[in-house]
């Protein structure tokens, strides 16, 4: 009985004390000047506004910040903020009037996330703790995460992989290596729609899918990276034989394409037949069409950051593939325990049948349509988070067509040759320095070599007199790059990325006319050296559970050709995520030092890369964009966005007459022209703007996957052509202005490893100029005279194409995997325009007829591969 | 087993056969051919345009003036290219010409032109070199104007003249070369010149495959010498300007004595077979040598307006979707066409 009474009294005593403490807790209130405040300021405010003293350990960092939901803060608000932000506990002692901040109790986790099958590091993997603290891996698979000591588990998730639950030990000293298992390794796993659908429309960057499962196929039936990019809203569908892409009203030359950190100047083979990016060697492609991080620069419209795989570290894997366009061989594997390699070679086979067809049916006496490319990479791991890799790419294209046309009085020979090559080599070093720092080092060289020759010869049959004319264009762009940057994971300021680099440009542009029939070497005695130096600072900060901010500043220095330019480029990307809604607000300022001088009049492939000069400043752009996603159901995601982009210092030829006549006609090569004659005098500087709305809809279930991207936009340019135009200042639609652009793709899973793929593209055609207004010349001859406002007044027919294919794979008894795609490209044989010209109707000379030439009619796709 | 009937059914039956790859390959070879035909034959699509019914004609001026000819202005209306009738002349215009420079005797050069019919307006006065003229046209209630500079009479002298053969051992090309010195006009920031080198004497060719009555020609020298203003006879001439360098092998600019030197070069043709030509071998090719001895060198000093007009007209055409439209240069306000001046110097050369 006594014992019972004692227990009762004790209980009452504790209850009374608790009640007393609760009263003092509920009475505790302070007012903050703002919601975000440092611990030092908070301590001062508590002691000023209440009768409590704050007791804390001297190791507590008073400069760390806390965030509150309102400016009126009670004790429980304090406690919550300390716990979630600092993993620390705060207690109240009402008797002694003390607030005691106990030391933080947390643990950190750092390491690498890899694919379990081949040990490739995985980028942008989400690592989330059970109390909702999270981070993502960087470009090299590295992560750092700080969680409270009570945290038991983290969840590691990545699109296409099984989500891994990882139990955190109480003490983690060394780096953790997490292996994720791909979904397709365990065939019975069902991809849960709700987890995958959110990744289907990524906001920034756009994760470009390129694998053999992709519903989007190139002409040959093989998955193609550039073709996949066109299924993102804001990216132009393009036109026939154009494998490049335009982003949000910019030009094809305004996209920065990086391959393992090196710039690529030409991304297509044989006039857009396929891209140079092979699916089985590419690890990841990130496309930034807005909110470009500060570490990227040099182009105005977008960044496509492509990274090559490192190679399988477990076993040797081989693959052979053939289609109507090319055949290729692929091999990857380990070299010892710490080194891996990867190699892919590809060669076109079009020549094997095109020569016959061109000669038999199209009267081409001689032709050559070939391309080939080689990728190789070797990587050595000094430790799981310290590796050195050497990447090499080499590719070249050759197009040659010669045709004779004979009449009773003359023989006309037309000969066209276009050759280009890309050669890239990069050495990359990536290493973790301790728990919180990751460092990247890079040196490399990119060499783009382009030359074309367009020649014709007329032989009079009466006297065998002949005359000939050839235009030779040569453009070589060599970039030498070196950079060093590091990721630093702070406790409260998120991830900080900083670094710098230098790019040395060597530009060698030439145009030369000759009357010689033979192929002439163009003297390359003059090259123009210029350089770019840059530094950047980026910060990825998670402000609270809903808001996060990626901000950055880039300093760019452009030097060379007796002038220098300096730019500070702010970058801002604000993310909001709550329940089913994600929002993204972005601003970026970009500059572009190299200009592409676009062929002004002749239709020859004579675009030249030239550096900025004293008169021609680097191009700049300012892009504002907003994007949002709404998850309407576990299977349906809807994205909506808009953008407004302004451009300045764009260039056009002010008088297109002179580029051919003076530079070419007077036998002066272009390089002489730059140094001796001031080519800039013939160029006018203008501005541009583009704006639009973007809609993305994704639907994904176990069997069906549908994606729709629609862009409604306008893009225009304004130039002052001075005395060379009847309308001095002209605002006109840009060549790549596409008011409507639709890309649809879908796949239906029939049964295991069998899929039907559908792709449909629609886009308005390129703009061009036509006039029916003519005036008499000095001798009454007809001269075409465009009227004011007629620049780019015409539009090619819209581009539209439906492709349907069936893809399947089968495990053979030998252990190898046979896979194939069979389908039809351009199912309803739409004649997509390659180019157009005006002629009179055959039946009525007074009726003008636009004649459009198209290249790719309905065409079978057959791609077969074997993997072992 | 070689499969000659590569239908799908047979393909499936053989799928697990060890010849699977062979089957696929042979099937593909046959499909290659079919695909290739489809793939490489380009397609044309013709779209009839709608002709605008509300075409509005503008006035077009054609007036090229020189000190060795009287003032003359041709006025026509523009038209649609699908209008097959001739250009309609402007018959009711009032044209006034005035010297714009502030010089004492300018009043003698201010006058109206007389209508001669068929859109032609003239006056029996010659322009004076070194003057800027302004033309004002009143027609159909509109005021059309233009102004141009008439260069002074060209002062030039021949420095060297030569003829060389085997300029290029591969092509067996030959060339004639003339170097002249031109005295620059004072107070002119830009001087523009055009030139033409014309063979005057025909000679007997030496040919490998005897072909009688052949005439030697020089490439780029297509003018028969009858035109007085550059390009006035419809021929293609070379146009150059001091600022952009002089045509020829050696662009040489000199400012020591106010003279510029120019090397004019005409490259003769050859039809000799060239082994490494990308055109291949012409079975009818011949080898010729040139024996032309006398040439006429015409050098025009032209206004900047004329320079740009000549360049632009040479490249004019209906255009296509892959080329920036090259419209003709015009210095006429409120209308189209050209009002420009020039001066000519001729030299006879004998090699």
Interface residues (C-beta under 8 A of the other chain):
Chain A: X322 X324 X352 X353 X354 X357 X358 X361 X362 X365 X366 X402 X413 X415 X417 X453 X455 X457 X459 X463 X464 X465 X466 X467 X515 X516 X517 X518 X519 X598 X599 X600 X601 X602 X603 X652 X653 X655 X656 X657 X658 X660 X661 X662 X665 X666 X667 X668 X672 X676 X677 X723 X724 X725 X726 X766 X768 X769 X770 X771 X772 X773 X774 X775 X776 X777 X778 X779 X780 X781 X782 X783 X784 X785 X786 X791 X794 X796 X797 X810 X812 X813 X818 X820 X831 X833 X834 X835 X836 X837 X838 X840 X841 X845 X846 X847 X848 X849 X850 X851 X852 X853 X854 X855 X856 X857 X858 X859 X860 X862 X864 X866
Chain B: X15 X16 X20 X21 X24 X25 X28 X31 X32 X33 X34 X35 X36 X37 X38 X39 X40 X41 X42 X43 X44 X45 X46 X47 X48 X49 X51 X52 X55 X58 X60 X62 X64 X74 X76 X78 X79 X80 X81 X82 X83 X84 X86 X87 X168 X170 X171 X173 X209 X211 X213 X214 X215 X217 X219 X220 X229 X231 X232 X233 X234 X238 X239 X240 X241 X243 X244 X245 X247 X248 X249 X251 X267 X269 X271 X274 X276 X277 X278 X279 X280 X282 X284 X285 X286 X308 X311 X312 X313 X314 X315 X316 X317 X318 X319 X320 X321 X322 X323 X324 X325 X326 X327 X328 X329 X330 X331 X336 X337 X338
